[in-house]
């Protein structure tokens, strides 16, 4: 018995489109998984490495990201910024960001000091908190940013005591005139004298989800393979019928 294959142009074009789309999306998910694996390795190395001492010298964002850092200086009390829509355990609140001037230099670091609850009755009311006076030593973990939430339209210029959706060090440097390192430091323990111990510093871990991206990649590749199998099988079925 001779097996005949009957070619049809329209099913062939449809199969090619499905295969190309599936492979491209599968490759994209694979790259995302590789990025998350790289981030996972950086987190592990950063946790094991000795703390990076920050002084007045500029530090590249990639060199500091996910590293434990230590620095000495003073908070710029006149430039607090509040990140809105940062709930914690089901409660509405803010992340408090404040520049930190490193001793003996004109360099500043944007510090995420902690989470503060929002007044449910008056949304624009700023919470009360204590800020250390004079020089203190801070420890924390450097991150590329303080996290981003969805924001409609263009971001407004930053001003002291602004309540905003997102903020980053370079934007703060532009709007305040302060010289800033290109990363954010999430403040950790120990709490320096004069600081507000009521602030919540339970910083969320970065979402990795490597297995999720690998699973999605497998599904897209499988879809491409199934499209080819379906096209070939139907071609032989049409040839047999003819």
MIMI-794133 format. One record per residue: residue in three letters; x, y, z of N, C-alpha, C in turn. Coordinates in steps of 0.1 Angstrom, whole numbers, m for minus. Layout:
MIMI-794133
FIMI  resn     nX     nY     nZ    caX    caY    caZ     cX     cY     cZ
FIMI   ala      X      Y      Z      X      Y      Z      X      Y      Z
...
This chain:
MIMI-794133
FIMI  resn     nX     nY     nZ    caX    caY    caZ     cX     cY     cZ
FIMI   unk      8    m12      0      0      0      0      9     12      0
FIMI   unk      6     22     m9     14     34    m11      7     45     m3
FIMI   unk     15     51      6     10     62     14     12     75      6
FIMI   unk      1     82      4      1     95     m4     m1    106      5
FIMI   unk      6    117      3      4    130     10     m2    140      1
FIMI   unk    m13    146      6    m19    156     m3    m17    170      4
FIMI   unk     m9    178     m4     m6    191      1    m17    201     m2
FIMI   unk    m20    210      9    m29    221      7    m22    234     12
FIMI   unk    m23    245      4    m16    257      8    m21    264     21
FIMI   unk    m34    265     22    m40    272     33    m36    265     47
FIMI   unk    m38    252     48    m34    246     61    m19    247     63
FIMI   unk    m11    247     52      3    248     54      7    262     59
FIMI   unk      1    272     54      4    286     58     m1    287     73
FIMI   unk    m12    282     76    m17    283     90     m8    275    100
FIMI   unk     m3    264     95      6    256    104     19    264    106
FIMI   unk     25    270     95     37    278     97     35    289    106
FIMI   unk     24    296    105     21    307    114     21    303    129
FIMI   unk     14    292    131     13    286    145     26    282    150
FIMI   unk     34    276    142     47    271    146     57    283    149
FIMI   unk     57    293    140     65    305    143     61    312    156
FIMI   unk     48    314    157     43    320    170     47    312    182
FIMI   unk     44    299    181     47    290    193     62    290    197
FIMI   unk     71    290    186     85    289    189     90    303    195
FIMI   unk     85    314    189     89    327    194     84    329    209
FIMI   unk     72    325    212     67    327    225     74    317    235
FIMI   unk     77    305    230     85    296    238     99    301    241
FIMI   unk    105    307    231    119    313    233    118    324    243
FIMI   unk    108    332    242    106    344    251    105    339    266
FIMI   unk     97    329    268     95    323    281    108    317    286
FIMI   unk    115    311    277    128    305    281    138    315    285
FIMI   unk    138    327    278    147    338    282    143    343    295
FIMI   unk    130    344    298    125    349    311    130    340    322
FIMI   unk    129    327    319    134    317    329    149    319    332
FIMI   unk    156    321    321    171    322    323    174    335    331
FIMI   unk    166    346    328    168    358    336    165    356    351
FIMI   unk    155    348    354    151    346    368    162    337    374
FIMI   unk    167    327    367    178    319    372    190    327    376
FIMI   unk    193    337    366    205    346    369    202    354    381
FIMI   unk    190    359    383    186    367    395    187    358    407
FIMI   unk    183    346    406    184    337    418    198    335    422
FIMI   unk    207    334    412    222    332    416    227    345    422
FIMI   unk    223    357    417    227    369    422    223    371    437
FIMI   unk    210    367    440    205    367    453    214    359    463
FIMI   unk    217    347    458    225    338    466    239    343    469
FIMI   unk    245    348    458    258    354    460    258    367    468
FIMI   unk    248    375    467    247    387    475    245    384    489
FIMI   unk    238    374    493    236    370    507    248    365    513
FIMI   unk    257    358    505    269    352    510    281    362    511
FIMI   unk    280    372    502    292    382    501    292    391    514
FIMI   unk    304    396    516    305    406    527    298    419    523
FIMI   unk    293    426    533    286    439    530    294    448    523
FIMI   unk    288    455    513    295    465    505    294    478    512
FIMI   unk    306    484    516    306    497    523    305    508    512
FIMI   unk    294    516    514    292    527    505    298    540    510
FIMI   unk    306    546    502    312    559    505    308    569    495
FIMI   unk    316    579    492    312    590    483    314    586    468
FIMI   unk    321    574    466    324    570    452    311    565    445
FIMI   unk    309    568    432    298    563    425    299    548    424
FIMI   unk    288    541    424    287    526    423    277    523    412
FIMI   unk    281    514    403    271    510    392    260    502    399
FIMI   unk    248    504    393    236    497    398    238    482    398
FIMI   unk    243    477    387    245    462    386    255    457    396
FIMI   unk    265    465    400    275    461    409    269    460    423
FIMI   unk    259    468    426    254    468    440    241    460    442
FIMI   unk    234    458    431    221    451    432    222    438    439
FIMI   unk    213    436    449    211    424    457    223    422    467
FIMI   unk    231    432    468    242    431    478    238    437    491
FIMI   unk    243    431    502    241    438    515    251    449    515
FIMI   unk    246    461    520    254    473    520    254    479    535
FIMI   unk    264    487    537    265    494    550    270    508    546
FIMI   unk    265    518    553    269    532    551    266    541    563
FIMI   unk    274    552    564    272    561    575    269    575    569
FIMI   unk    260    582    575    256    595    571    244    600    578
FIMI   unk    236    609    571    225    616    578    213    615    568
FIMI   unk    201    614    573    189    615    565    186    629    561
FIMI   unk    182    631    548    178    644    543    163    645    547
FIMI   unk    160    651    559    147    650    564    137    658    556
FIMI   unk    142    668    548    132    676    541    128    670    527
FIMI   unk    132    658    524    129    652    511    122    638    513
FIMI   unk    112    636    521    106    623    521     96    622    509
FIMI   unk     95    610    504     86    606    493     79    594    497
FIMI   unk     66    593    494     57    582    499     52    575    486
FIMI   unk     55    562    486     50    553    475     36    548    479
FIMI   unk     26    551    471     13    548    474     10    533    469
FIMI   unk     m2    528    473     m7    515    469      3    504    472
FIMI   unk      8    504    485     17    494    489     11    487    502
FIMI   unk      1    478    499     m6    472    510      4    462    518
FIMI   unk      1    460    530      8    450    538     m2    442    547
FIMI   unk     m2    429    545    m12    421    552    m26    426    552
FIMI   unk    m30    430    540    m44    434    538    m47    449    542
FIMI   unk    m37    456    547    m39    470    551    m32    479    541
FIMI   unk    m39    491    539    m34    501    530    m23    509    536
FIMI   unk    m13    513    528     m2    520    534      8    525    524
FIMI   unk     19    531    529     29    537    521     43    530    523
FIMI   unk     52    531    513     66    529    516     72    543    517
FIMI   unk     80    545    527     86    558    529    100    557    523
FIMI   unk    103    566    514    116    568    508    122    581    512
FIMI   unk    135    581    515    142    593    520    156    592    516
FIMI   unk    162    603    510    176    604    507    184    603    519
FIMI   unk    196    597    518    206    595    529    219    601    524
FIMI   unk    224    611    530    237    617    526    248    610    533
FIMI   unk    257    605    525    269    598    530    279    607    536
FIMI   unk    284    604    547    293    613    554    306    615    546
FIMI   unk    310    628    547    323    632    540    322    633    525
FIMI   unk    309    634    520    308    634    505    295    642    502
FIMI   unk    293    644    489    280    650    484    271    639    478
FIMI   unk    274    627    480    267    615    475    255    612    484
FIMI   unk    244    608    477    232    604    485    228    590    480
FIMI   unk    221    583    489    215    570    485    200    571    489
FIMI   unk    191    567    480    177    567    483    174    554    491
FIMI   unk    169    557    504    167    546    513    152    543    514
FIMI   unk    148    531    513    134    527    516    134    524    531
FIMI   unk    128    533    539    129    532    553    120    521    559
FIMI   unk    108    519    553     99    510    558     85    513    553
FIMI   unk     75    504    558     61    506    555     54    513    566
FIMI   unk     45    522    563     37    529    572     22    528    569
FIMI   unk     13    526    578     m1    525    575     m7    538    571
FIMI   unk    m18    538    563    m25    549    558    m37    552    567
FIMI   unk    m40    564    569    m53    568    576    m65    564    568
FIMI   unk    m73    555    572    m85    551    563    m95    562    561
FIMI   unk    m95    572    571   m105    582    570   m100    594    561
FIMI   unk    m87    597    561    m82    608    553    m70    602    545
FIMI   unk    m73    600    532    m63    593    523    m50    601    522
FIMI   unk    m51    614    522    m39    622    519    m32    626    532
FIMI   unk    m36    621    543    m30    624    556    m17    616    557
FIMI   unk     m6    623    559      7    616    560      9    611    574
FIMI   unk     14    598    576     16    593    589     28    599    596
FIMI   unk     27    599    609     38    604    618     48    593    620
FIMI   unk     61    597    621     72    588    623     84    596    628
FIMI   unk     93    589    634    105    595    639    117    593    629
FIMI   unk    126    602    628    137    602    619    150    605    628
FIMI   unk    160    597    627    172    599    635    179    613    631
FIMI   unk    184    619    641    191    632    639    206    629    640
FIMI   unk    214    636    632    228    634    632    232    622    624
FIMI   unk    245    618    625    250    607    618    246    594    624
FIMI   unk    242    584    615    239    571    619    245    561    609
FIMI   unk    246    549    613    251    538    604    239    530    600
FIMI   unk    237    528    587    226    520    582    231    508    575
FIMI   unk    223    497    576    225    485    569    213    481    561
FIMI   unk    215    475    550    203    471    542    207    463    530
FIMI   unk    198    461    520    200    454    508    198    464    496
FIMI   unk    207    464    487    205    473    475    197    466    465
FIMI   unk    188    474    459    179    469    448    179    479    437
FIMI   unk    176    475    425    176    484    413    165    495    415
FIMI   unk    154    491    421    143    501    423    135    496    435
FIMI   unk    125    505    439    117    502    450    104    494    447
FIMI   unk    104    489    435     92    482    430     83    491    422
FIMI   unk     76    486    412     68    494    404     54    489    404
FIMI   unk     44    498    404     30    495    403     25    501    390
FIMI   unk     13    497    385      8    502    373      4    517    375
FIMI   unk      8    525    365      5    539    366      0    545    353
FIMI   unk    m11    551    353    m17    557    341    m11    571    339
FIMI   unk     m8    573    326     m2    586    323     12    588    327
FIMI   unk     18    599    325     32    602    328     33    605    343
FIMI   unk     45    602    349     47    604    363     49    619    366
FIMI   unk     43    624    376     45    638    379     59    641    385
FIMI   unk     65    653    385     77    656    391     77    653    406
FIMI   unk     88    649    412     88    646    426     90    659    434
FIMI   unk     83    660    445     85    671    454     85    666    468
FIMI   unk     90    673    478     90    668    492     76    665    496
FIMI   unk     75    654    503     62    649    509     52    645    498
FIMI   unk     57    642    486     48    638    475     44    624    477
FIMI   unk     31    621    474     25    608    474     24    603    459
FIMI   unk     32    594    456     34    590    442     32    575    440
FIMI   unk     30    570    428     29    556    426     43    549    425
FIMI   unk     52    556    418     65    551    416     76    562    417
FIMI   unk     88    559    421     99    568    422    112    560    421
FIMI   unk    122    567    414    135    560    413    145    571    416
FIMI   unk    158    566    419    168    575    423    172    586    412
FIMI   unk    172    582    400    175    591    389    165    602    388
FIMI   unk    152    599    390    142    609    389    143    618    401
FIMI   unk    146    613    413    148    621    424    160    630    423
FIMI   unk    171    625    417    182    634    415    179    645    406
FIMI   unk    171    643    395    167    653    386    159    664    392
FIMI   unk    149    659    400    139    669    406    144    676    419
FIMI   unk    153    670    426    158    675    438    172    682    437
FIMI   unk    179    679    426    193    684    425    203    677    433
FIMI   unk    199    666    440    209    659    448    216    649    440
FIMI   unk    229    646    443    237    636    436    233    623    442
FIMI   unk    228    613    434    223    601    439    230    589    433
FIMI   unk    231    578    441    235    565    436    223    560    428
FIMI   unk    226    552    418    215    547    409    207    535    414
FIMI   unk    206    533    427    199    522    433    192    526    446
FIMI   unk    184    517    451    177    519    463    182    509    473
FIMI   unk    182    514    486    186    505    497    174    502    506
FIMI   unk    170    490    507    160    486    517    166    485    530
FIMI   unk    162    494    539    168    494    553    165    481    560
FIMI   unk    175    476    567    173    464    575    177    467    590
FIMI   unk    178    456    597    183    457    611    198    458    611
FIMI   unk    204    463    623    197    468    634    191    483    632
FIMI   unk    181    487    640    175    500    639    184    510    646
FIMI   unk    189    520    639    198    530    646    190    538    657
FIMI   unk    198    544    666    191    552    676    184    564    670
FIMI   unk    172    566    675    163    577    670    155    573    659
FIMI   unk    156    561    653    148    557    642    134    552    648
FIMI   unk    125    551    639    111    547    643    110    532    641
FIMI   unk    111    525    653    110    510    652     96    505    648
FIMI   unk     86    513    648     73    509    644     71    507    629
FIMI   unk     81    512    621     80    509    607     82    495    604
FIMI   unk     74    490    595     75    476    591     86    474    580
FIMI   unk     95    466    582    106    464    573    106    449    568
FIMI   unk     94    444    566     93    430    561     92    431    546
FIMI   unk    104    433    540    105    436    525    101    423    517
FIMI   unk     92    425    507     88    413    499    100    408    491
FIMI   unk    101    395    490    112    389    482    108    390    467
FIMI   unk    118    392    458    115    392    444    108    380    439
FIMI   unk     97    382    431     90    370    425     99    364    414
FIMI   unk    102    351    416    110    344    406    102    336    397
FIMI   unk     96    326    402     87    318    393     94    312    381
FIMI   unk    106    306    383    113    300    372    105    289    366
FIMI   unk     99    280    375     92    269    370     80    273    361
FIMI   unk     74    284    365     62    289    357     66    292    343
FIMI   unk     77    299    341     82    303    328     86    290    320
FIMI   unk     93    281    327     96    269    320     84    261    315
FIMI   unk     74    261    324     61    254    320     55    260    308
FIMI   unk     54    274    308     48    281    297     56    278    284
FIMI   unk     69    278    285     78    275    273     75    262    268
FIMI   unk     74    252    276     70    238    272     57    238    265
FIMI   unk     47    245    270     34    245    264     34    251    250
FIMI   unk     42    262    248     43    268    235     50    259    225
FIMI   unk     61    253    229     68    244    220     59    232    217
FIMI   unk     52    227    227     43    216    224     32    219    214
FIMI   unk     27    232    215     17    236    205     23    236    191
FIMI   unk     35    241    190     42    241    176     43    227    171
FIMI   unk     47    218    180     49    204    175     36    197    172
FIMI   unk     25    200    179     12    195    176      7    200    163
FIMI   unk     10    213    160      5    219    147     12    211    136
FIMI   unk     25    208    137     32    201    126     26    187    124
FIMI   unk     24    180    136     19    166    135      5    166    129
FIMI   unk     m4    176    133    m17    177    128    m17    179    113
FIMI   unk     m8    188    108     m8    191     94     m3    178     86
FIMI   unk      7    171     91     12    160     84      1    149     84
FIMI   unk     m5    146     95    m15    136     97    m27    138     87
FIMI   unk    m31    151     87    m42    154     78    m39    153     64
FIMI   unk    m26    156     60    m22    155     47    m22    141     42
FIMI   unk    m18    131     50    m18    117     46    m33    112     46
FIMI   unk    m41    117     55    m55    113     56    m62    118     43
FIMI   unk    m60    130     39    m65    135     26    m61    127     14
FIMI   unk    m48    124     14    m42    116      3    m48    102      3
FIMI   unk    m51     96     14    m57     82     15    m71     83     10
FIMI   unk    m79     94     14    m93     95     10    m94     97     m5
FIMI   unk    m84    105    m11    m84    107    m25    m82     94    m32
